Amino acid sequence: MKYLISGFTSGETITALRKKESFDHLVVFTSELNQEKAKKFIKSGDNYYVVDFFNLNSFIAMLGKVIPTIKGEMVVNITEGTNLAAAGLLATSYYYGLRTVFVLKDKIIEFPVPAIKQDILSESSKEWLKKIYSHLKLKDYSTTITYSELSEGISSQRLSRPLRLLNMAGLIEIRTNYCGKKIELPEDETLSNEEGIEGESICVKKQVKSVRLTPLGRLYCGFMY
Amino acid sequence: MEVHIMPIGMRIEHVYSAIQHFKIQKLYLIIGKLPKGEKETKFIANYHKAKANTQEINDYMAKMNTTVIVKEVSAFEENSLQLFLEEVKNIVDQEKGNLIRINITGGTNLMGAAALTASYFYKTEAYYVLDTSKGGSENIENIVFLPVPRIDYTDALPAAKKKVLLMLSEKGGKVEKKTDLVDKVTFKTIQAINPHIVALAKMNLVKIQQDGKTQSVELTEAGRLVLTSLK
């Protein structure tokens, strides 16, 4: 089975591609505005999905749901839709090593996508990424989760290596903040100038590390989990 | 230094949004070159509009002492993608050591997609500026950082296949027959090298073409880009 995966604006480039080669099925992503036009291109066995081409996160989430379910040869057309939609489709192509095309007038331009699936992670890193993803899934992907929330009692040393690897792979961002905690000194104690700080209380700064998913991390998780 | 690369065309709102958002110290603007002998008035008008846009941005950035460099790349030819990638590669080489970001919002769709591909291979950041007057809300962040896969084929390719790619590259990217890749050191027979060539063809890194009784082997564009990460 050969599938054409495409964004949809007018369908012109889909028609052009179909003239040059045959596809068994069509999978299109369209905006609400072009939904009716897209329906006309759909036959039995084809699929269309309505997406917001200006919202990369939701588009990526949709790609993550749809692409892994397709079993067969896939050709990705990045000509239609916004540049942002092309960005989502292109990242998908590189991740899966899919043939990717752009229709320019009557020419088909092949994008240089090596047919190599990018699986860059160790099993332990994948498990931690899955944990981060499921924690953030309950909140919002743009928010962060602290190491202590994530570790659930596991020592931070065991956590730091896999998270560093995820960071190096560009899937998460690690942030370090300092959280100030004011500690009142006992009544009979004050700090003098010689001790560096003067007053009846001291402020202890604690390092708080947190992580968030990068856009690539969201894409990867969308495909994997 | 923060360097931005932006393909632009008829619209430039996204350029101003980026200027406000980032501390751009050097800006490369890429516009579509007017094809030689182009007679279609629409193309000519678009080219002049894009050119005028670069002048407007240049004047604006001059007030901030920011360098603007304008490049013209053919945007409507079959090899436009390669030309665009080469242009970005030249900029990336020239700006080595600086933070490079590519704004893929403007220009033709092909330029946007080419700009994004360049960011994958040359490991730069890429972003898109949302037009809040169209699809977004004024309250949302209008700069969207794009997922840039860390493409590293160093691990993905076994040593023997890397060697074949490098040998092919040393021979100018193409050999007329497979036996031209047989040497006295690594691959002494055609039987030794052929499975690697076939596997590389399946990966879309080389193209095998039947020419009478012989088969030529040529690097594909993907193969050339992969080589840049291997060298």
Interface residues (C-beta under 8 A of the other chain):
Chain A: D52 F53 F54 N55 L56 I60 I78 T79 N83 L84 A86 A87 G88 L90 A91 Y94 Y95 G97 R99 F102 L104 K105 K107 I109 E110 F111 P112 V113 P114 A115 I116 Q118 I120 A169 G170 T214 P215 L216 R218 L219
Chain B: F76 E78 S80 L81 L85 I104 T105 N109 L110 G112 A113 L116 T117 Y120 A126 Y128 L130 D131 K134 G135 G136 V144 F145 L146 P147 V148 P149 R150 I151 D152 Y153 A156 L157 K202 M203 N204 L205 T220 E221 A222 G223 R224 L225 V226
